[in-house]
């Protein structure tokens, strides 16, 4: 029987029921089905009889209407009444259930298939289509066909695909125009490369012939300035370069590249099928979208507009001008420029505009300003308030250090009325108390815009740089024994890990900090402080770090929001230790107060990571700084706009070519969801880069994705003797552990598999009898393991590198390299498959049940004649003590090297029993000034107790902090 093919993505299934399940489980396919059903031009199921010989686009033209027997779950059989979509609204709230209850939850506790409520879309109340249209690339394609571009040469105006690739590289390489010109005029390029462009002029002429997007316009503003010397003009002309935001939105919505990433209506996802425990992630899951959607006409499509700005001094645009604007005039200039820039959004937001969306349907879009991403000074500039006030609420400046559960938020109508009254010369009594400025705001006429609510959390400046680096680190260091010297010593001695930056010289000498360095310091700072400071200091530091990590979640539940609130309360409960120790007098700090608004913002707009200023600052580098470097520094603003136009044209054309490769009227290959093939290819590439030997062998796959691993086909050390294993790798009990592993494995296999040949067991015992110090094994440097999915911290699956590499001594110009023996979380013995369920006493099992910390000393494989013992490579591991000691002060487990008969307890396990790497922080105690022999390379051997780091990665935080804390709370409640 021919396979059944999905008309949206082209996936094939052997049965019709399998195709239904596929469409039900894939959001893009389901939305395409629903849209087609409402338009009345397509139906849900592709014809399967000819699908095997047709492309996805051709299959989409051969469709059939569902019969009542073929109706998908949750939908009635549908016969389209008309080509338009004025269908009666459904009275049923569709809730998507998990297809298989046994799939359960992810490793982080999130449901693998959350229940979906998208009644706004399915009922036609939002995102309704009014017809069909041509997408951006369809229009481009038709225009190029009319221009005579042949199908087998889509890269025209370039001579070949290779020439187009070279043009792409030159545009994205950061080369200046003069460097491009020199490159094209090289003899080797002129003589051996048949390029259509021989110099920069011809090259940029080709680039400028590519299809363009919305153009740039320049508007001039005159700014009255204070004269610094006689004869100088008191007027400075400022240029505002802008593009029409409505046209930019129109192009983005019509770009098929984003087809599977767009939402046209609010959606809510829930942990439960009763719709009581929401999952907050992207903006469409927040309350703001649904709140504003109710204010728009039925069927309207809300397009949230997210603004971002990065303050730049006016003098940067004017060179060494001697005229300087007064502050109030500069503030007003900003608002005048923003008003001019956003003017097209006023009418478009009120009346809507017809837009062809990426799925090919026409919708009436209402662009509404939803969020403004900026740091604190610029937030105050946007809110027209002074910087010693909160731009979101009316808390008094001297009360910002006091936690307030329900702060009085700024009302946009009242604030605007007071500002307008002040502009007329009548400042009312509330004007000064609100800390307002007499500025005509740009947001006064924007429809449905509450600018104070729009100001979103800023993880970079408020938390990483502000609360943590500028305040918490400074205060905690001042409270520690040994102060900065002790802090530096502990950072230098910190054990190494691939996901952790090692501050070789400490942190006190770092002059310029980046966002990544803040995050790297956060990973170990609690362990640095522990033992050397007052217990309340440690608790306050822990509360700040917990808040930072919870605030970074990409998806929130009521549980994580409760933990975020608890961390905020805990900090305020312990912050007074800094006053008691003379470090602080008060806590009236704007960035500290901003933490009180995080939970409300997350409930309104989804997770805070989507509004981080790291994104705009990255774009500032890409578009402003790189554009400036590509100019000749003369009239550079205009040159920067030309440079950005060309960059946009190159990216757009590349997307268009990718769209063509996928087939006309088809979206680009989806990058979302689980694609085992792509993930395997990525893992193979990673293996090649690290091992630099061969592509990894086929992946061993267990029950879940997290059990996948990749390892090199050829071992790095193919014939390593037991003597070398013992001396260089430190596997002191290798022979004994090997005997123990083989004996137990053979005995277990014989009991569970009576059919196991007696000869196989005999071979195993014979092998053990001949193992000696000169027996050789195939030894590997590392393998990579896929970490289990945790949607609250990442939408992608990450690979974890487990290494066992001995140290190398210096030779010639080659410096010595330290050893790398990963510390891991592993299953030491056989784990009962029922341990993840609840116990008879009603308490769920501990999230770390069956796991122990160990250090990998060796990765090896048994000889080929012993594959019946283990088909997977093996690991020699030295163990630490079980998770029996929990430190209430730091909230981390404490472990120590496990001893047996005065030797390190060790064993051999399959590498599939290794769950993930982990990081151990030495428990230094008060000070370790006398321990000058401790280094990052030997501290794991010298120290006798460690903390299991809960902050190494966000996934570690979920496991060691959230899940463990939840288990401890559930146990205390049950008991």
C-alpha angles and dihedrals in degrees: 000000000000114000122257112245129205107235091212105052102008095240113155127219128187094228138034089239090055090052091051091052091048093053092044092052098045116072095203094050092045093049091049090051093049093047091050091049093052094047090049095223099101139023136216106265127058118223106261103195095079099020095100091065097039133079118242090257092051092046089055089064092055106064138143135208115251119253118218090264092054097048110128119240113283095017133094119224106276131213111183109240096199143351088259122073107234091132122161111262116258115249091206124088103220113221118189113219128201108266093222122030090201090070088074120165138337122256090267094053098257117130113257090219110026117199111262127215111188099153091137089066102034093049093050094242091123136019093021116169123226098193146313129299143168119272124225095268094043089056091046091049095051092048092051092048089053088051089058100254107159122229093237092055105046092152092073128159081052120072096233144355089261092055090050089051090053091049090052092051094050092050094048098037096082093239115154121236092258091051091050089050092051091048094051091048095054112121093236091054094044094047105035105028114069094211123167089220119061100177140017094271093058091041096054090044087061092047092049090054091064117102111279134212130216111334130236125252130193123219122186125220125190116218123196110227138187112256115236097190138012120274095029120118118253091213126080121193114219123196121219112196111195146160128215104268093206091057090047090052091047091055095046093050091048095050109107089208089078097043097115094041099057129095122194098190141025116284129192125200124195138195090221134043092239094067094238102118110051126201111220117202125122123031094263089065094058129093095244095070093051092044094054093039089065089059094056128079118275112279094016120144115230114214110194112213116210114199126197133178136179114208116239125184114250090229089065088066095045103047113218096345114162096211115090126192122234113252096247091051090050091052091050091047090057091053092045091053092047091048091053092046095049099038094106089058093064098070094030091054093050101041103020129226131244110250132180104225128212092262091059097254126122116234136174104245126200111197107209126180103245108164141014118205115205143122122263100274091050093044087058090048090053093045092048092235136123119266094244089064131072111256091213107042141025099247112143117249093245092051100053092101093058117088112240118188096200110025118189104255122217113262110221094211094050094044091049091049091052092047093050090048090050091050087057090053098261112111108186125213093265096053097080094039089055091049092231129166126221096248129131100238123225092221096061095102101030108120120244091356122144098183094191092056089045092065102099132198116281108213095183102050101023101043113014099036101022115034095025111032103025097039118013096042092045094048096043093048090053089053096049127098106252093017116212095354092058092045091052091047092054094047090051091050096047113125115252127253131171091238094048129077113228113222096210093184098034124248105279093080096051105111102180120039128197130198091257092054091052089054093047091053091049090059094069107014096101090055090048092054097041113105096009100070142048112288091242089056090054091049092049092050090048091051092052093049092047090052092049093050096045090047089056094061114125091209127029134200129187087265095056092044089052089051090049090053091046092053090051091051092046092054092053089047092058104028093094090075087079090057091046091053093047097248098116137023098194142350102230091138121144096217092048091052091049089070089073091067099051099091094049091048092050091051090050103041107014128247117002095229089077091065101043116138089227088084097054091042090053089051089048088060094044098047108023106033098034090044090053092049090052091056129080090241091249116109083346098170092066090045090051091055090050090049091051092048090054093047090051091048092052093048092046092050092048090052089048092053091049089051090053091052089054090053133266115296090015130116124239117273108286117254094191131087130029113319107172094187095054092044091051091050091050090050091050091052091050090051092052093051095051102038095035088202116090140327112285120263124254112301122259106229126198132177098304138028091254090068094064117112138174127211133172118271091224117046119235091232106032099177110031117161124224087243091060091043090055099043104035102027095038095231092146097170096040098130095046092047091047091053091048093049096047094045094049093043094051091046092049092047092049091052095047096036111038088176091068105121116252087225090064092056090045091052090053093053091045090052092052092052092059098043110115140148092288098049110116131220136186106256127195131206097216148332132212125233128193112239116226118262117267108179095191092067105025139010092205132067114248129210121230121207118219111193138189106178122151122223121272122217121227118270127182108315092345113103122222115267123210123236121264114211109162122224108223145183107237144164106249097191140012110304120217109241091221096059093094092066126082119280123240091262090061096251116126116235120268111269089232097047112142093013130112134179116249141162118239110227100169141018113197145145131232119241117277092255088060098055090112087068094053129351089192127071115262135231130213107216134186109212135223126209119285124266094273101120116067116183108219091195097060098020090231132118118251120220136174135196108284115234132201120182090346092304133099110274108240141167143171121249136169112266088240087072090064109097102186143318118272136189128236122208116202116243095230098177120210099334134337099201091133091053095078091145092069115106134168088258098053105026093097088061097040102044119076100203135034143184117232101236112240094184103055094105132356090251089055088052091055091050102040099031115024100032094040093047090048090051092049091050093048091050093050091048093048093046 
